[in-house]
Amino acid sequence: MELVLNRADYLQVGVTSQKTMKLLPASKHKATQKVVIGDHDGVVMCFGMKKGEAVAVFKTLPGQKIARLELGGVLNTPQERIFIAAGSEIRGFTKRGKQFLSFETNLTESIKAMHISGSDLFLSASYIYNHYCDCKDQHYYLCGDKINDVICLPVERLPRIVPILACQDRMLRVLQVAVILHCMENGFGGSSFLNNLSHIFFFKGILCIDSFDIVGDGVKDLLVGRDDGMVEVYSFDNAKEPLLRFDQVRFIKDYMCLLFGFPSLPHLCIFSCRSELEHLQYKVLQERENYQQCSQLSKAKSVVPSFSINDKFTLNKDDASYTLILEVQTAIDNVLIQVTLGTDEFSAGGPASNDNFLLATYRCQANTTRLELKIRSIEGQYGTLQAYVTPRIQPKTCQVRQYHIKPLSLHQRTHSIDHDRPMNTLTLTGQFSFAEIHSWVVFCLPEVPEKPPVKCVTLYFQNTFLDTQLESIYRKGEGVFKSDNISTISILKDVLSKEATKRKINLNITYEINEVSVKHTLKLIHPKLEYQLLLAKKVQLIDALKELQVHEGNTDFLIPEYRSILEEADHLQEEYKKQPAHLERLYGMITDLFIDKFKFKGTNVKSKVPLLLEILDSYDQNALIAFFDAA
């Protein structure tokens, strides 16, 4: 059954953080529920619906930025008390807006996540988790990686309190004494969360998630809000995997400031919306004129307007590219992207410096508040990406966001690797501290926590493009790095040597090269290279085949392979456009592998690169392996 929903806008609120809006339980059976929301201005607002319009129940005065909003109350009763986290303080309000709690925690940094269960309060900052009972400190936990969210399994179903931390390293840490985390009652609650991992599903790019019987079949559905502005509804029925019932509705238009819903029937409120829109437009114009007059007064001080930016720079495993998302609370005028590299040489062989490697400007259309860019990096070339964001406000102002491109930028943390692969080993020893070598690893690899967790670390990584692996084990005075890709070891050797030299630390570097790993890496590259070559060949044939089709009037004379190319022409061209320079990227990795193999033997083979490229143009796997062996 397809779910049909229609969007209805309710009211405009301030800029918000994720998980700062809740639906209060209904006071009567089938009564309309009220909504409570907290924003960055520190305002808590509760409203209900009357005759299709939002009516305020209460609204607090502005204060410190609200980072989280949760509902609580006595266990086994309606959870209708409102708790907010602002800075390091927790405040509580009744459903009528009366403040009954103001609790200053002992956290030294702002609260990022919160969960409430009866008289128990679970809080987390970036790395520290705290548990309070009746506002008294019970215990804390220092996490080895950044904490994204915290939740507690239903205490009424378990004999003990079981908090769960969702962390940046994709681990759920279950505590006894990340990621957006939500515990569903149907099939997810109680001890089944711990005992039945087949009921755990993974979704990418989620801002918020909750469960509600929106279909009305007695089974709760999963409601997902993504960071790209999509709302999705999943049902479970009897299937093992969630079934998508509703999607493809973009809702992020005003940086999460527009509160809206999806009623099952459309509201007949077009006239009311037009009237409200005209009133808002007049109000904006009036305020803009007042601001211009104030700023032009000779005695008035220059005021730089402030604006918030929600940004994200993440590695996509699917296509081994980085996505830069910039979202502003007002319309974007332009974004300047600047990339500076600090490597010794570029792939084109030109000299390196800290000058601009890339400089590009994106001019946005009117009312654009969200910009998403795809960026491809090359391992071994590292530096800084800076985004200069200029909104459409007066006077002109700009904010800069900075992102580090790591030397091994295509690697992603994983929890295990295949130890049976042929591995190359790099060993470092010297008079360096644990904090120093940890800082070098943070510099080289993504998804490594800034703070060193323990005195000895074992981290596993996987290259998202080639599927090669890396094992990193280090402690004070020693570091051992193993990979089935020689190029990974080569990059680590060069970068770690430079970092140690900057700090005037003498390193003793040894390495063991496994010749079998080269053939192993080429075999990993083979299916990707073969597919891209075949795709490029098919795309090149499309225009010629279309001309033949027009000339002959049909395709009956073509062999099945060519008829298939014409039938899939649109799909092939679309796929080819999605992978710009994909083939050149593979060529570059094979070339680096060839150079790095002989670099460890003390031989410079750059003069043989043109011959290698000729072999790749007429690609045959056995011929390529033979060239690597004979060179």
C-alpha positions as CSV (number, residue, x, y, z in Angstrom):
1,M,0.0,0.0,0.0
2,E,1.4,3.4,-1.1
3,L,1.3,6.1,1.6
4,V,-0.1,9.4,0.3
5,L,0.9,12.5,2.3
6,N,0.6,16.2,1.5
7,R,2.8,18.9,3.0
8,A,1.3,21.7,5.1
9,D,3.4,24.5,6.6
10,Y,2.5,25.6,10.1
11,L,4.8,28.4,11.3
12,Q,8.3,29.8,11.1
13,V,10.7,29.4,14.1
14,G,14.3,30.2,14.8
15,V,17.3,28.2,13.8
16,T,17.3,24.8,15.5
17,S,19.6,22.0,16.3
18,Q,18.7,18.4,15.6
19,K,16.5,16.6,18.2
20,T,15.0,19.9,19.6
21,M,11.4,19.2,18.7
22,K,8.9,16.7,20.3
23,L,5.3,15.8,20.1
24,L,3.6,15.9,23.5
25,P,1.3,13.0,24.4
26,A,-2.4,13.5,23.8
27,S,-4.3,14.6,26.9
28,K,-7.5,12.9,25.7
29,H,-8.2,9.9,23.4
30,K,-7.9,11.1,19.8
31,A,-7.2,14.6,20.9
32,T,-4.8,16.7,18.7
33,Q,-1.3,16.5,20.1
34,K,0.8,19.6,20.9
35,V,4.3,20.3,19.6
36,V,7.2,21.8,21.6
37,I,10.4,23.1,20.0
38,G,13.5,24.9,21.1
39,D,15.8,27.1,19.0
40,H,19.2,28.7,18.9
41,D,17.7,31.9,20.5
42,G,17.0,29.9,23.6
43,V,13.2,30.1,23.1
44,V,11.0,27.2,24.0
45,M,7.7,27.3,22.2
46,C,4.7,25.0,22.5
47,F,1.8,25.2,20.1
48,G,-1.3,23.3,19.1
49,M,-3.5,23.2,16.1
50,K,-7.0,24.8,15.9
51,K,-9.0,24.9,12.7
52,G,-5.9,24.2,10.7
53,E,-3.8,27.0,12.2
54,A,-1.0,27.0,14.8
55,V,-2.0,28.4,18.2
56,A,0.7,29.1,20.8
57,V,0.3,27.5,24.2
58,F,3.4,29.1,25.7
59,K,6.6,30.8,24.7
60,T,9.7,31.4,26.9
61,L,12.0,34.4,26.9
62,P,15.2,34.1,24.8
63,G,18.3,32.7,26.4
64,Q,21.3,30.4,25.7
65,K,21.3,28.3,22.6
66,I,19.2,25.1,23.0
67,A,21.1,22.0,21.9
68,R,18.7,19.3,22.9
69,L,15.0,18.8,23.9
70,E,13.6,15.7,25.5
71,L,10.4,14.7,27.3
72,G,10.2,13.0,30.7
73,G,8.1,12.2,33.7
74,V,7.3,9.5,36.2
75,L,7.8,6.0,34.7
76,N,4.7,4.4,33.3
77,T,2.9,7.7,33.1
78,P,2.5,10.1,30.1
79,Q,5.9,11.8,29.4
80,E,4.8,15.4,29.2
81,R,7.5,17.3,31.1
82,I,9.8,19.2,28.9
83,F,13.6,19.2,29.5
84,I,16.1,21.3,27.5
85,A,19.9,21.3,27.4
86,A,21.5,24.7,27.0
87,G,25.3,25.0,27.5
88,S,26.0,22.9,30.6
89,E,22.6,23.6,32.1
90,I,19.4,21.5,32.2
91,R,16.0,23.3,32.6
92,G,12.6,21.7,33.0
93,F,9.1,23.0,32.1
94,T,5.6,21.8,32.6
95,K,3.3,21.4,29.6
96,R,1.9,24.8,30.5
97,G,5.3,26.5,30.3
98,K,6.0,26.8,34.1
99,Q,9.7,26.2,34.9
100,F,10.2,23.7,37.7
101,L,13.9,22.8,37.3
102,S,17.2,24.6,36.7
103,F,20.2,22.2,37.1
104,E,23.8,23.3,36.4
105,T,25.8,20.2,35.7
106,N,29.5,19.7,36.4
107,L,30.3,19.4,32.7
108,T,33.1,21.7,31.5
109,E,31.8,21.8,27.9
110,S,28.4,22.2,26.3
111,I,25.9,19.3,26.4
112,K,25.6,17.5,23.0
113,A,23.2,14.7,23.7
114,M,20.6,13.9,26.4
115,H,18.2,11.1,27.4
116,I,15.7,11.0,30.3
117,S,14.2,8.0,32.0
118,G,12.2,8.7,35.1
119,S,14.5,10.4,37.6
120,D,17.6,9.3,35.7
121,L,19.3,11.8,33.4
122,F,21.9,10.7,30.8
123,L,24.1,13.4,29.3
124,S,27.1,13.5,27.0
125,A,29.5,16.1,25.8
126,S,32.0,15.4,23.0
127,Y,33.9,12.6,24.8
128,I,32.4,12.5,28.3
129,Y,29.2,10.7,29.4
130,N,27.5,11.4,32.7
131,H,24.6,9.8,34.6
132,Y,22.6,11.7,37.2
133,C,19.8,10.5,39.4
134,D,17.6,13.1,41.0
135,C,20.3,15.7,39.9
136,K,23.0,13.8,41.8
137,D,26.1,12.6,40.0
138,Q,26.1,8.8,39.8
139,H,29.0,7.9,37.4
140,Y,30.7,9.0,34.2
141,Y,32.6,7.4,31.3
142,L,35.4,8.8,29.2
143,C,34.8,7.6,25.7
144,G,37.7,6.7,23.3
145,D,35.9,8.5,20.4
146,K,33.4,11.3,19.9
147,I,29.9,10.6,21.3
148,N,27.1,11.4,18.8
149,D,24.1,10.3,20.8
150,V,23.0,8.6,24.0
151,I,20.0,6.5,24.8
152,C,18.9,4.0,27.5
153,L,17.0,0.8,27.1
154,P,13.6,0.8,28.7
155,V,14.3,0.4,32.5
156,E,10.8,-1.0,33.2
157,R,11.7,-4.0,31.1
158,L,15.2,-4.7,32.4
159,P,16.6,-5.4,35.9
160,R,19.3,-2.8,35.4
161,I,20.1,0.5,33.7
162,V,21.7,0.0,30.2
163,P,22.9,3.2,28.6
164,I,24.1,3.0,25.0
165,L,26.5,5.5,23.4
166,A,26.5,5.9,19.6
167,C,30.0,7.0,18.7
168,Q,31.8,8.5,15.7
169,D,33.8,5.3,15.1
170,R,30.5,3.5,14.1
171,M,30.4,1.6,17.4
172,L,27.6,1.3,19.9
173,R,29.1,1.2,23.3
174,V,26.7,-0.6,25.8
175,L,27.5,0.5,29.4
176,Q,26.8,-1.4,32.6
177,V,27.1,-0.3,36.3
178,A,26.4,7.0,16.8
179,V,25.0,8.4,15.0
180,I,21.2,9.1,15.6
181,L,20.0,6.4,17.9
182,H,16.4,5.4,18.3
183,C,14.9,2.3,20.1
184,M,11.6,1.1,18.6
185,E,9.2,-0.8,20.9
186,N,8.1,-3.3,18.2
187,G,11.0,-5.7,17.8
188,F,13.7,-3.3,18.9
189,G,13.0,-2.7,22.6
190,G,14.1,-4.5,25.7
191,S,16.7,-7.2,25.7
192,S,16.1,-7.9,22.0
193,F,18.3,-5.0,21.2
194,L,21.3,-6.8,22.8
195,N,20.4,-10.3,21.7
196,N,19.1,-10.0,18.2
197,L,21.4,-7.9,16.0
198,S,19.5,-8.9,12.9
199,H,17.0,-6.1,13.9
200,I,19.6,-3.4,13.5
201,F,19.4,-1.4,10.2
202,F,21.8,1.2,8.9
203,F,20.7,4.5,7.2
204,K,23.0,7.2,5.9
205,G,22.9,10.9,6.5
206,I,20.1,10.9,9.2
207,L,19.2,14.1,11.1
208,C,16.3,12.6,13.1
209,I,14.5,9.3,13.5
210,D,11.3,8.2,15.3
211,S,8.6,5.6,15.3
212,F,4.8,6.0,15.0
213,D,1.9,4.0,13.6
214,I,1.3,6.4,10.7
215,V,-0.3,3.7,8.5
216,G,-2.7,2.7,11.2
217,D,-2.2,-1.1,11.0
218,G,-1.2,-1.5,14.7
219,V,2.5,-1.8,13.9
220,K,4.8,1.2,14.4
221,D,6.5,2.6,11.3
222,L,9.9,4.2,11.1
223,L,10.0,7.9,10.2
224,V,13.4,9.2,8.9
225,G,14.5,12.8,8.2
226,R,17.7,13.0,6.2
227,D,20.3,15.7,6.0
228,D,19.6,16.3,2.3
229,G,16.1,17.4,3.1
230,M,14.2,14.1,2.5
231,V,11.5,12.6,4.6
232,E,11.0,8.8,4.4
233,V,8.5,6.4,6.0
234,Y,9.4,2.7,6.4
235,S,7.1,-0.1,7.3
236,F,8.2,-3.6,8.5
237,D,5.1,-5.8,8.0
238,N,6.4,-9.4,7.9
239,A,9.5,-8.6,5.9
240,K,13.0,-8.8,7.5
241,E,14.1,-5.6,5.8
242,P,12.2,-2.3,6.2
243,L,9.9,-1.4,3.3
244,L,9.9,2.1,2.0
245,R,6.4,3.5,1.9
246,F,6.9,7.3,1.3
247,D,9.9,9.5,0.3
248,Q,11.1,12.2,-2.0
249,V,9.8,15.2,-0.2
250,R,12.3,18.0,0.3
251,F,11.8,20.0,3.5
252,I,15.0,21.9,4.3
253,K,14.2,25.2,2.7
254,D,15.0,27.6,5.5
255,Y,17.7,25.9,7.5
256,M,15.3,23.9,9.6
257,C,13.3,27.1,10.5
258,L,10.1,26.1,8.8
259,L,7.8,23.8,10.9
260,F,5.6,21.7,8.7
261,G,3.7,18.4,8.7
262,F,2.2,15.8,6.4
263,P,-1.5,15.3,7.0
264,S,-3.2,12.5,5.1
265,L,-5.7,15.0,3.6
266,P,-4.7,18.4,2.0
267,H,-5.7,21.5,4.0
268,L,-7.8,24.1,2.2
269,C,-5.8,27.0,3.5
270,I,-4.3,28.6,0.4
271,F,-5.9,32.0,1.1
272,S,-4.6,32.0,4.7
273,C,-1.1,31.1,3.6
274,R,-1.0,33.8,0.9
275,S,-2.2,36.4,3.5
276,E,0.5,35.3,6.0
277,L,3.2,35.3,3.3
278,E,2.3,38.8,2.2
279,H,2.4,40.0,5.8
280,L,5.9,38.4,6.3
281,Q,7.2,39.9,3.1
282,Y,6.0,43.4,4.2
283,K,7.6,42.9,7.6
284,V,10.9,41.8,6.1
285,L,11.0,44.8,3.8
286,Q,10.2,47.2,6.7
287,E,12.9,45.7,8.9
288,R,15.4,45.9,6.0
289,E,14.7,49.6,5.5
290,N,15.1,50.3,9.2
291,Y,18.4,48.4,9.2
292,Q,19.7,50.3,6.2
293,Q,18.8,53.6,7.8
294,C,20.5,52.7,11.1
295,S,23.7,51.5,9.4
296,Q,24.0,54.7,7.3
297,L,23.8,57.1,10.3
298,S,27.2,58.8,10.7
299,K,27.2,58.2,14.5
300,A,26.2,54.6,14.2
301,K,28.8,51.9,14.6
302,S,29.4,49.4,11.9
303,V,27.5,46.1,12.7
304,V,28.6,42.9,10.9
305,P,25.5,40.7,10.5
306,S,25.9,37.2,11.9
307,F,24.5,34.1,10.3
308,S,24.7,30.4,11.1
309,I,26.2,27.7,8.8
310,N,25.5,24.0,9.1
311,D,28.3,22.2,7.3
312,K,29.5,18.7,6.7
313,F,32.6,17.3,4.9
314,T,32.2,13.5,4.7
315,L,33.7,10.6,2.7
316,N,31.3,8.6,0.6
317,K,32.1,4.9,0.6
318,D,30.0,4.2,-2.6
319,D,32.1,6.3,-5.0
320,A,35.2,7.2,-2.9
321,S,34.5,10.9,-3.1
322,Y,34.0,13.7,-0.5
323,T,30.7,15.5,-0.1
324,L,30.8,19.1,1.1
325,I,27.4,20.3,2.4
326,L,26.9,24.0,3.2
327,E,23.5,25.0,4.6
328,V,22.8,28.7,5.6
329,Q,19.8,30.1,7.4
330,T,19.5,32.8,4.6
331,A,19.9,32.7,0.8
332,I,23.5,32.1,-0.4
333,D,25.0,34.6,-2.9
334,N,28.2,32.8,-3.7
335,V,30.7,30.3,-2.3
336,L,34.4,30.4,-3.1
337,I,36.3,27.1,-2.9
338,Q,40.0,27.2,-2.3
339,V,42.3,24.1,-2.1
340,T,46.0,24.4,-1.1
341,L,48.3,21.4,-1.2
342,G,51.5,20.9,0.8
343,T,52.9,17.9,-1.1
344,D,56.3,17.7,-2.8
345,E,54.8,17.2,-6.3
346,F,51.5,17.1,-8.1
347,S,50.4,14.2,-10.2
348,A,51.1,16.2,-13.3
349,G,54.7,16.6,-12.2
350,G,54.6,20.3,-11.5
351,P,56.4,21.9,-8.6
352,A,54.5,22.1,-5.3
353,S,53.9,25.0,-3.0
354,N,51.2,26.3,-0.7
355,D,49.7,28.2,-3.7
356,N,46.2,27.5,-4.8
357,F,45.8,24.0,-6.3
358,L,42.1,24.8,-7.0
359,L,40.1,28.0,-6.9
360,A,36.5,28.0,-8.0
361,T,33.4,30.2,-7.3
362,Y,29.9,29.0,-7.3
363,R,27.2,31.6,-7.8
364,C,23.8,30.5,-6.5
365,Q,20.3,31.2,-7.7
366,A,17.9,33.2,-5.6
367,N,16.6,31.5,-2.5
368,T,19.3,28.9,-2.5
369,T,20.1,28.0,1.1
370,R,21.8,24.6,0.6
371,L,24.8,23.8,-1.6
372,E,26.2,20.3,-2.0
373,L,29.5,19.7,-3.8
374,K,31.4,16.5,-4.8
375,I,35.1,16.5,-4.4
376,R,37.6,13.8,-5.4
377,S,40.9,13.5,-3.7
378,I,44.1,11.7,-4.6
379,E,45.9,9.9,-1.9
380,G,49.4,11.3,-1.2
381,Q,48.2,14.8,-2.1
382,Y,47.1,16.5,1.1
383,G,46.3,20.0,2.2
384,T,43.4,22.3,3.2
385,L,40.1,23.0,1.6
386,Q,38.5,26.4,2.5
387,A,35.0,27.5,1.7
388,Y,34.2,31.2,1.8
389,V,30.4,31.5,2.2
390,T,28.8,34.9,1.3
391,P,25.0,35.2,1.9
392,R,22.6,37.6,0.3
393,I,22.6,40.1,3.1
394,Q,23.7,43.7,3.5
395,P,26.3,44.8,4.3
396,K,28.3,42.1,2.6
397,T,29.9,39.6,5.0
398,C,31.6,36.3,4.6
399,Q,32.3,33.2,6.8
400,V,35.2,30.8,6.2
401,R,35.0,27.1,6.9
402,Q,38.2,25.0,6.8
403,Y,38.5,21.2,6.1
404,H,41.7,19.1,6.1
405,I,42.4,16.7,3.2
406,K,44.5,13.9,4.7
407,P,47.3,12.1,3.0
408,L,45.3,8.8,3.1
409,S,42.0,10.6,2.5
410,L,40.2,7.6,0.9
411,H,40.7,5.4,3.9
412,Q,37.8,4.7,6.3
413,R,37.7,3.2,9.7
414,T,36.6,-0.4,9.9
415,H,36.3,-2.9,12.8
416,S,38.3,-5.8,11.3
417,I,40.5,-6.8,8.4
418,D,41.5,-9.9,6.5
419,H,44.9,-10.9,8.1
420,D,45.5,-13.6,5.4
421,R,46.2,-11.0,2.7
422,P,49.9,-10.4,1.7
423,M,51.0,-7.4,3.8
424,N,53.8,-4.9,3.6
425,T,55.1,-3.6,6.9
426,L,56.5,-0.2,8.0
427,T,58.0,0.0,11.4
428,L,59.0,3.2,13.2
429,T,61.0,3.5,16.4
430,G,62.4,6.5,18.2
431,Q,62.2,8.9,21.1
432,F,58.7,10.0,20.6
433,S,55.8,10.1,23.0
434,F,52.4,8.3,22.5
435,A,50.7,11.7,22.1
436,E,53.2,12.6,19.3
437,I,52.7,9.5,17.2
438,H,49.0,9.7,17.7
439,S,49.0,13.2,16.4
440,W,50.9,11.9,13.3
441,V,48.2,9.3,12.7
442,V,45.5,11.9,13.1
443,F,47.3,14.0,10.5
444,C,47.5,11.1,8.0
445,L,44.2,9.3,8.4
446,P,40.5,10.4,8.7
447,E,38.1,9.3,11.4
448,V,40.8,9.1,14.2
449,P,39.8,10.8,17.5
450,E,41.8,13.9,18.3
451,K,42.5,12.7,21.9
452,P,44.7,9.6,22.3
453,P,42.4,7.0,23.9
454,V,44.8,4.6,25.7
455,K,48.5,3.8,25.9
456,C,48.4,1.4,22.9
457,V,46.2,1.7,19.9
458,T,45.2,-0.8,17.2
459,L,43.2,0.8,14.3
460,Y,41.9,-0.8,11.1
461,F,41.2,1.0,7.9
462,Q,39.9,0.2,4.4
463,N,40.5,2.1,1.2
464,T,37.0,2.9,-0.1
465,F,38.1,2.9,-3.7
466,L,40.4,-0.1,-4.0
467,D,39.3,-2.1,-0.9
468,T,42.9,-2.5,0.2
469,Q,43.4,-2.5,4.0
470,L,45.6,-0.9,6.6
471,E,46.5,-2.0,10.2
472,S,47.9,0.6,12.5
473,I,49.4,-0.4,15.9
474,Y,51.3,2.2,17.9
475,R,52.5,3.1,21.3
476,K,55.2,5.3,22.9
477,G,58.4,4.9,20.9
478,E,57.0,2.4,18.3
479,G,54.6,2.3,15.5
480,V,53.8,-0.6,13.1
481,F,51.8,-0.2,10.0
482,K,50.7,-3.0,7.7
483,S,48.9,-2.8,4.3
484,D,48.4,-5.0,1.3
485,N,49.0,-1.9,-0.9
486,I,52.6,-0.7,-1.3
487,S,51.5,2.8,-2.2
488,T,49.8,3.2,1.2
489,I,53.0,2.2,3.0
490,S,55.0,4.6,0.8
491,I,52.7,7.5,1.6
492,L,52.9,6.8,5.3
493,K,56.7,6.5,5.2
494,D,57.1,9.9,3.5
495,V,54.5,11.8,5.6
496,L,55.6,10.4,9.0
497,S,59.2,11.1,8.2
498,K,58.3,14.8,7.4
499,E,56.3,15.2,10.6
500,A,59.1,13.8,12.7
501,T,61.6,16.0,11.0
502,K,59.4,19.1,11.8
503,R,59.6,18.2,15.5
504,K,63.4,17.3,15.2
505,I,62.8,13.7,16.2
506,N,65.1,11.0,14.9
507,L,63.2,8.0,13.5
508,N,64.5,4.5,12.8
509,I,62.5,3.4,9.8
510,T,62.4,-0.2,8.6
511,Y,60.1,-1.9,6.1
512,E,59.3,-5.3,4.7
513,I,57.9,-5.5,1.2
514,N,55.9,-8.5,0.1
515,E,56.2,-8.9,-3.7
516,V,53.0,-10.9,-3.8
517,S,51.0,-7.9,-2.6
518,V,51.6,-6.1,-5.9
519,K,49.8,-8.8,-8.0
520,H,47.2,-8.9,-5.2
521,T,46.5,-5.2,-5.6
522,L,46.4,-5.3,-9.4
523,K,43.8,-8.1,-9.1
524,L,41.7,-5.9,-6.9
525,I,41.9,-3.1,-9.4
526,H,41.2,-5.4,-12.4
527,P,37.4,-5.6,-12.2
528,K,37.1,-1.8,-11.8
529,L,39.5,-1.1,-14.6
530,E,37.9,-3.6,-16.9
531,Y,34.4,-2.2,-16.2
532,Q,35.4,1.4,-16.8
533,L,37.2,0.5,-20.1
534,L,34.2,-1.4,-21.4
535,L,31.9,1.5,-20.3
536,A,34.0,4.0,-22.1
537,K,34.1,1.8,-25.2
538,K,30.3,1.5,-25.2
539,V,29.8,5.2,-24.8
540,Q,32.1,5.9,-27.7
541,L,30.0,3.6,-30.0
542,I,26.6,5.1,-29.1
543,D,26.7,8.0,-31.7
544,A,27.9,5.8,-34.5
545,L,25.3,3.2,-33.8
546,K,22.5,5.8,-33.7
547,E,23.6,7.1,-37.1
548,L,23.4,3.5,-38.5
549,Q,20.0,3.1,-36.9
550,V,18.7,6.3,-38.6
551,H,20.2,5.3,-41.9
552,E,18.8,1.8,-41.9
553,G,15.5,2.5,-40.2
554,N,15.9,-0.3,-37.6
555,T,18.4,-2.2,-35.6
556,D,17.7,-5.8,-36.9
557,F,20.9,-5.9,-38.8
558,L,23.0,-5.3,-35.6
559,I,24.5,-8.0,-33.5
560,P,22.8,-8.5,-30.0
561,E,25.7,-6.7,-28.3
562,Y,25.3,-3.5,-30.3
563,R,21.5,-3.6,-30.0
564,S,21.9,-3.8,-26.2
565,I,24.1,-0.7,-26.3
566,L,21.5,1.3,-28.1
567,E,18.7,0.1,-25.8
568,E,20.8,1.1,-22.7
569,A,22.3,4.3,-24.3
570,D,20.7,6.8,-21.9
571,H,21.7,4.7,-18.8
572,L,25.3,4.2,-20.1
573,Q,25.8,7.9,-20.8
574,E,24.3,8.9,-17.4
575,E,26.6,6.4,-15.6
576,Y,29.6,7.6,-17.5
577,K,28.9,11.2,-16.6
578,K,28.6,10.3,-12.9
579,Q,32.2,9.0,-13.0
580,P,34.3,11.9,-14.4
581,A,38.0,11.0,-14.8
582,H,37.3,7.6,-13.2
583,L,39.5,5.8,-15.7
584,E,42.3,8.4,-15.3
585,R,42.0,7.9,-11.5
586,L,42.6,4.1,-11.9
587,Y,45.5,4.8,-14.3
588,G,47.1,7.1,-11.7
589,M,46.8,4.5,-8.9
590,I,48.4,1.8,-11.1
591,T,51.2,4.2,-12.0
592,D,51.8,5.1,-8.4
593,L,51.9,1.4,-7.5
594,F,54.5,0.8,-10.2
595,I,56.7,3.7,-9.1
596,D,56.4,2.8,-5.4
597,K,57.3,-0.9,-5.9
598,F,60.7,0.0,-7.3
599,K,61.2,3.0,-5.1
600,F,61.6,0.6,-2.1
601,K,64.2,-1.2,-4.2
602,G,66.1,2.1,-4.8
603,T,65.2,2.2,-8.5
604,N,63.7,5.2,-10.4
605,V,61.3,3.9,-13.1
606,K,59.6,7.1,-14.0
607,S,61.1,6.9,-17.5
608,K,59.1,3.7,-18.1
609,V,55.7,5.3,-17.2
610,P,54.8,6.1,-20.9
611,L,55.3,2.4,-21.8
612,L,53.0,1.5,-18.8
613,L,50.3,3.8,-20.1
614,E,50.5,2.2,-23.6
615,I,49.9,-1.2,-22.0
616,L,46.9,0.2,-20.1
617,D,45.4,1.6,-23.2
618,S,45.3,-1.9,-24.7
619,Y,44.6,-3.4,-21.3
620,D,45.3,-7.1,-20.6
621,Q,45.6,-8.2,-17.0
622,N,48.3,-10.8,-17.7
623,A,50.3,-8.4,-19.9
624,L,50.2,-5.8,-17.1
625,I,51.3,-8.2,-14.4
626,A,54.2,-9.4,-16.7
627,F,55.3,-5.7,-17.2
628,F,55.4,-5.2,-13.4
629,D,57.5,-8.4,-13.0
630,A,59.9,-7.6,-15.9
631,A,60.5,-3.9,-15.3
